[in-house]
Amino acid sequence: MAAQPRAAQAGTVAYRGSVLHFLDDPARSARAYEYHEDGVLLVRDGKVLAVGPAAELLRSHRPDRVVDHGGRLILPGFIDTHVHYPQTQMIGSFGEELLKWLDTYTFPTEGQFKDPAHAARVARTFVDELLRNGTTTALVFGTVHPQSVDALFSQARSHNLRLVAGKVMMDRNAPDYLLDTAESSYAESKALIQKWHGQGRLLYAVTPRFAPTSTPAQLQAAGRLLQEYPDVYMHTHVSENRGEVAWVKSLFPDASGYLDVYNRFGLSRKRSVYAHGVHLQDQEFASLAASGAAIAFCPTSNLFLGSGLFDLQKAEQHQVAVGLGTDVGGGTSFSLLRTMGEAYKVTQLHKAFTDTPEARRPLTPLKSYYLATLGGARALGLEDRIGSFRAGNEADFIVLDPNATPLMRFRMERAKTLEDRLFVLQTLGDDRNVEATYVMGRRWSAPESRQQHRQAQVHPH
């Protein structure tokens, strides 16, 4: 029998520490965030009740319990807008660019997911790694096998995670053992939608791998699913690698560009998330903005595979929604902190490789944390449920220890502002800084003891 999610803690609980969350995009608003040095996040029945100064809220609300995270930073849970759970065990595979990397590492690894027991084992490790790194929502690729999605959703449900995932659709240009057909991919995806979409906090994504591995008939089938189930997601890749872009042009010569391939089959709309977008043209950014589709910015993967530098500033100019993706296993860490650090380096490199470096600005710490929280929620169309501490939102949040390592503690002595402290966390931080992860108000317990982290003290109030 599948494990069922545990109920949220009863009563009103006050989580006390330094509290930060975002109200808007710092690139567009001067009042984009709310920060309380000594703050309280009030949670009741798994939902956010209120957030504000500790002295004020403890007096006005008189919570049943106070959980003291003093000296720590309380943030909404991180949101990973693009990650491949089947690639968990091949993370850090050496030395190839995208297309050869797929053939050498990815496809053989994904072939193992024909075995439901293997899928279940990887799904357990994957979900534990998300939570260990403070990620409470993710948009996830499965494999071509329906059982890979069953395993992932079953594991996510046992932790009450908000997870969006789907079966890969792939009917050409891949090994025979990973191919489906336009008809079978439609039927299997439809069955998975009916089984999992909207069950608890689980949501489904129609998932063609990328244009080169789907025939026009299969992309048409994907579009048909989106018409029949308008509240599901669409998740795929676009313009990651120059060789890939050229390949798409040869396969779809009538299309005006890579994105146009998807547009022709009705795949671009709100709740469509395109991973990478490194080599998109101006008209493609404009098209994404017009359709309401979003981009998952995957800096760690783009650097690791030598794919190129995503132009975040251009996405901002076109007002395209952007979230952050770890893209494990092309990405080399589940940590959104490390991903933010790599994103900063990408924006710095843009200054070095542009004719107008003075027009370029680095990624600020505030924008980084926005992308990992509310920005990711907006990219998924879930900002009314997650990504901030707006009253009524689901109480997914994390507690970060800014002094988790001796070096960070030493460096923090010189960090005098909130932005400086945030930047140190994203530059030097990783899962060691995640002291606690809460899902719908319930603290996740790691499968292995982490005694080096101080446990929160619970006091009656």
C-alpha positions in Angstrom: 0.0 0.0 0.0 1.4 3.4 -0.9 2.4 5.7 1.9 0.0 8.5 2.5 1.1 12.1 3.3 1.1 13.0 7.0 -1.2 15.6 8.3 0.1 19.1 9.1 0.8 19.9 12.8 -2.3 21.0 14.7 -2.6 24.4 16.2 -0.9 27.7 15.3 2.9 27.4 15.3 5.2 30.4 15.2 8.6 29.9 13.5 10.9 32.6 14.7 14.1 33.8 13.0 15.1 36.2 10.2 12.3 36.0 7.7 12.6 36.9 4.0 10.1 36.5 1.1 9.4 38.3 -2.1 6.4 40.3 -3.2 7.5 41.0 -6.8 10.5 40.9 -9.2 13.4 43.1 -7.8 14.2 44.0 -11.4 10.8 45.7 -11.8 9.9 46.8 -8.3 11.5 49.0 -5.6 9.4 47.2 -3.0 10.0 43.7 -4.1 10.6 41.9 -0.8 9.7 41.8 2.9 12.4 41.2 5.5 12.2 40.9 9.3 15.5 40.6 11.1 13.6 39.2 14.1 10.5 37.8 12.5 7.8 35.2 12.8 6.1 33.0 10.2 2.8 31.8 11.6 1.5 28.5 10.3 -1.8 26.7 10.9 -3.1 23.6 9.3 -0.2 23.6 6.7 -1.0 27.1 5.5 0.6 30.5 6.1 -1.4 32.5 8.6 0.7 35.6 8.7 4.3 36.9 8.6 5.8 39.9 10.4 7.8 41.2 13.3 8.2 38.7 16.1 7.1 41.1 18.9 4.0 42.1 17.1 2.8 38.8 15.9 3.5 36.8 19.1 1.5 39.4 21.0 -1.4 39.6 18.6 -1.8 35.9 17.7 -0.6 34.0 20.8 0.5 30.9 19.0 0.2 27.4 20.5 3.9 26.8 20.1 7.1 28.8 19.1 9.9 27.1 17.2 13.0 29.0 17.7 15.3 29.3 14.6 17.2 32.2 16.0 20.3 33.2 14.0 18.8 31.5 10.9 17.1 32.7 7.7 13.6 31.5 7.0 12.7 31.5 3.3 9.9 30.0 1.1 11.0 26.5 -0.1 13.1 26.5 -3.3 11.5 25.8 -6.6 13.4 23.8 -9.3 11.8 24.4 -12.7 13.8 21.8 -14.6 15.3 18.6 -13.4 15.6 15.0 -14.6 15.1 12.5 -11.8 16.3 9.5 -13.9 19.7 11.1 -14.3 20.4 11.2 -10.6 22.9 8.4 -10.7 24.8 9.7 -13.7 25.3 13.2 -12.3 28.8 14.5 -13.0 29.5 12.4 -16.1 32.6 13.6 -17.8 33.5 15.3 -21.0 30.7 15.6 -23.6 28.6 18.2 -25.2 24.8 17.8 -25.2 24.1 15.5 -28.2 27.0 13.1 -27.6 26.3 13.2 -23.8 22.7 12.0 -24.4 23.9 9.0 -26.5 26.8 8.2 -24.2 25.3 8.6 -20.7 21.6 9.6 -20.7 19.9 7.0 -22.9 21.6 3.9 -21.4 20.8 5.2 -17.9 17.2 5.9 -18.8 16.8 2.4 -20.3 17.1 0.9 -16.7 13.7 2.5 -15.8 11.9 -0.3 -17.5 12.3 -2.0 -14.1 9.8 -0.5 -11.6 12.0 -1.5 -8.7 14.9 0.5 -10.1 12.6 3.4 -10.7 11.4 3.3 -7.1 14.9 3.2 -5.8 16.0 6.2 -7.8 12.8 8.1 -7.0 13.5 7.7 -3.2 17.0 9.1 -3.6 15.9 11.9 -5.9 13.1 13.1 -3.5 15.5 12.9 -0.5 18.0 15.0 -2.4 15.4 17.6 -3.3 14.4 18.0 0.4 18.0 17.8 1.7 18.7 20.8 -0.5 15.6 22.8 0.5 13.7 22.2 -2.7 9.9 21.8 -2.0 8.6 22.0 -5.5 10.1 20.7 -8.8 9.2 20.3 -12.5 10.6 16.9 -13.4 11.3 14.7 -16.4 10.6 11.0 -16.1 11.6 8.6 -18.8 9.6 7.1 -21.7 8.3 4.4 -19.3 5.0 5.1 -17.5 6.3 3.2 -14.4 9.0 5.8 -14.0 6.2 8.4 -13.4 4.3 6.1 -11.1 7.4 5.6 -9.0 8.1 9.3 -8.8 4.6 10.5 -8.0 4.2 7.7 -5.4 7.4 8.9 -3.6 6.4 12.6 -3.8 2.9 11.8 -2.5 4.4 10.1 0.6 6.1 13.4 1.5 3.1 15.6 0.4 5.3 17.4 -2.1 4.0 19.7 -4.7 5.5 18.0 -7.8 4.9 18.4 -11.5 6.2 15.6 -13.7 5.5 13.6 -16.9 6.4 10.7 -19.1 8.8 11.4 -21.8 7.4 11.3 -25.4 10.1 10.1 -27.8 9.4 8.3 -31.1 12.6 8.8 -33.1 16.3 9.6 -33.0 16.9 7.5 -29.9 17.7 3.9 -29.1 14.9 1.4 -30.0 14.6 0.4 -26.3 13.5 4.0 -25.5 11.1 4.7 -28.3 7.4 4.9 -28.0 5.0 5.9 -30.9 2.8 8.9 -31.4 -0.2 6.8 -30.5 1.2 5.0 -27.5 2.7 8.2 -26.0 -0.7 9.8 -26.3 -2.5 6.9 -24.7 0.0 6.4 -21.9 0.3 10.1 -21.1 -3.6 10.4 -21.0 -3.8 7.5 -18.6 -1.1 9.1 -16.3 -3.0 12.4 -16.4 -6.2 10.7 -15.3 -4.4 8.8 -12.6 -2.2 11.5 -11.1 -3.0 15.1 -12.2 -4.6 17.0 -9.3 -4.1 14.1 -6.8 -3.1 15.9 -3.6 -0.4 18.3 -4.6 0.7 16.4 -7.7 0.4 17.9 -11.2 1.1 16.4 -14.7 3.3 17.8 -17.5 3.0 16.6 -21.1 6.7 16.0 -21.8 8.1 15.6 -25.4 11.8 15.3 -24.8 12.8 17.8 -27.4 11.9 18.4 -31.1 14.5 16.1 -32.6 13.2 13.1 -30.8 9.5 13.6 -31.7 7.9 13.2 -35.1 5.4 15.8 -36.2 2.7 13.2 -35.4 3.9 13.0 -31.9 4.1 16.7 -31.4 0.6 16.9 -32.7 -0.5 14.3 -30.1 1.1 16.4 -27.4 -0.9 19.4 -28.6 -4.0 17.3 -28.5 -3.4 16.4 -24.9 -3.0 20.0 -24.0 -6.3 20.8 -25.7 -8.1 18.0 -23.9 -6.6 18.8 -20.5 -6.0 22.6 -20.5 -4.8 22.8 -16.9 -1.9 20.4 -17.3 1.7 21.6 -18.0 3.9 21.2 -21.1 7.6 20.7 -20.4 10.4 20.4 -22.9 13.8 21.7 -24.1 14.6 24.5 -26.5 17.7 26.1 -28.0 20.2 24.6 -25.5 23.1 23.8 -27.8 24.1 25.2 -31.2 24.4 21.7 -32.8 20.9 20.9 -31.5 19.5 24.1 -33.0 21.1 23.3 -36.4 19.6 19.7 -36.1 16.1 21.1 -35.5 16.5 23.3 -38.5 17.3 20.4 -40.7 14.4 18.3 -39.3 11.8 21.1 -39.6 13.0 23.2 -42.5 9.6 25.0 -42.8 9.8 26.4 -39.3 11.1 29.9 -38.8 13.1 28.8 -35.8 13.3 26.2 -33.0 10.5 27.7 -30.9 8.3 27.9 -34.0 8.3 24.1 -34.2 6.5 23.9 -30.9 4.3 26.9 -31.7 3.0 25.1 -34.8 1.7 22.3 -32.7 0.1 24.5 -30.0 2.6 23.7 -27.3 3.3 27.3 -26.2 1.0 28.8 -23.6 0.7 29.5 -19.9 2.1 26.5 -18.0 4.5 25.7 -20.8 8.0 25.6 -19.5 11.0 25.5 -21.9 14.3 24.5 -20.4 17.5 26.5 -21.4 16.7 29.0 -24.2 20.4 29.7 -24.5 20.3 30.5 -28.2 16.8 32.1 -28.6 16.4 35.0 -30.9 14.7 38.3 -30.1 11.5 37.3 -31.9 11.4 34.0 -30.0 11.6 35.9 -26.6 8.7 38.1 -27.9 6.8 34.9 -28.8 7.3 33.4 -25.4 6.1 36.6 -23.7 3.0 36.7 -25.9 2.1 33.1 -25.2 2.7 33.3 -21.5 5.2 30.4 -21.6 8.2 30.4 -19.3 11.9 29.6 -19.4 13.9 27.5 -16.9 17.4 29.0 -16.6 19.8 26.2 -16.0 23.3 27.8 -15.5 25.1 24.9 -13.9 24.2 22.6 -16.7 24.8 25.1 -19.5 28.3 25.7 -18.2 29.1 22.0 -17.5 28.0 20.9 -21.0 29.5 24.0 -22.7 26.1 24.9 -24.1 26.4 28.7 -23.7 25.2 31.6 -21.7 21.5 32.3 -21.2 20.6 36.0 -21.6 18.6 36.7 -18.5 18.6 40.4 -19.1 17.0 39.9 -22.6 14.3 37.8 -21.0 13.7 40.6 -18.5 13.4 43.1 -21.3 10.8 41.0 -23.0 9.0 40.3 -19.7 9.3 36.5 -20.1 8.8 34.6 -16.8 12.0 32.8 -15.7 12.7 30.2 -13.0 15.9 28.4 -12.0 16.6 24.8 -12.9 19.3 22.6 -11.6 18.9 20.3 -14.6 20.5 17.3 -12.8 22.2 15.3 -14.3 23.6 17.8 -16.8 23.7 20.1 -13.8 26.1 19.0 -11.1 24.1 19.8 -7.9 20.6 19.6 -6.5 21.4 22.8 -4.6 19.5 26.0 -5.7 22.1 27.9 -3.7 24.9 26.6 -5.9 22.7 27.2 -9.0 22.3 30.8 -8.0 26.0 31.1 -7.7 26.5 29.8 -11.2 23.8 32.1 -12.5 25.7 35.1 -11.2 28.8 33.8 -13.1 26.8 33.5 -16.3 25.6 37.2 -16.1 29.2 38.2 -15.4 30.5 36.4 -18.4 27.9 38.2 -20.6 29.7 41.4 -19.7 33.0 39.9 -21.0 31.4 38.7 -24.3 29.3 41.6 -25.4 30.1 44.8 -27.4 28.3 46.9 -24.8 29.5 45.6 -21.4 28.5 48.9 -19.7 24.8 48.0 -20.6 25.2 44.7 -18.7 24.5 44.3 -15.0 25.3 41.4 -12.8 22.6 39.2 -11.2 21.9 40.7 -7.8 21.4 38.5 -4.7 17.8 39.7 -4.4 17.0 38.7 -7.9 18.6 35.4 -7.4 16.5 34.4 -4.4 13.4 35.8 -6.2 14.1 33.4 -9.1 14.5 30.5 -6.7 11.2 31.2 -4.9 8.4 33.5 -6.2 10.0 33.7 -9.7 9.8 29.9 -10.0 6.3 29.9 -8.7 5.3 32.5 -11.3 7.0 30.4 -14.1 4.8 27.5 -13.0 1.6 29.6 -12.6 1.5 28.6 -8.9 2.2 32.0 -7.3 -1.2 31.8 -5.6 -0.1 28.7 -3.7 3.6 28.7 -3.2 6.8 30.8 -3.5 6.0 33.5 -0.9 4.5 33.8 2.6 1.3 35.4 1.4 -1.5 34.5 3.8 -3.2 31.3 2.7 -0.2 30.0 0.8 1.0 26.4 1.4 3.5 26.5 4.2 6.6 25.1 2.3 9.6 26.8 3.8 13.3 26.3 4.7 15.7 27.4 7.4 19.2 28.3 6.3 22.1 28.4 8.6 24.4 31.2 7.3 27.3 29.9 9.4 27.2 26.2 8.4 30.9 26.0 7.7 34.0 27.6 9.3 34.7 29.6 6.1 31.2 30.9 5.9 31.2 31.8 9.6 34.5 33.7 9.1 33.2 35.4 5.9 29.9 36.4 7.5 31.8 38.5 10.1 32.3 41.1 7.3 28.8 40.8 5.8 27.0 44.0 7.1 23.9 44.1 4.9 21.2 41.6 4.0 22.3 41.5 0.3 25.9 40.8 1.3 24.8 37.9 3.6 22.5 36.5 0.8 25.4 36.7 -1.7 27.7 34.8 0.6 25.1 32.1 1.0 24.7 31.7 -2.8 28.4 31.9 -3.5 29.7 29.5 -0.8 26.5 27.7 0.2 25.0 24.3 -0.5 23.0 21.6 1.3 25.1 22.0 4.4 23.3 25.4 5.0 19.8 23.8 4.9 19.1 23.2 8.5 15.4 22.3 8.1 12.9 21.8 5.3 9.2 22.1 6.0 6.5 20.8 3.7 3.0 22.1 4.4 4.2 23.0 7.9 5.7 19.6 8.7 9.5 19.3 9.1 11.1 16.7 6.9 13.4 14.2 8.6 16.5 13.1 6.7 16.9 9.3 6.3 20.3 9.6 7.8 21.2 11.6 10.9 22.6 15.1 10.5 23.8 15.6 14.0 26.2 18.4 13.0 23.2 20.7 12.5 21.7 22.3 15.6 18.1 21.1 16.2 15.5 23.8 16.6 14.4 24.3 20.1 10.6 24.2 20.8 9.2 26.4 23.6 5.7 26.6 25.0 4.2 30.1 24.7 
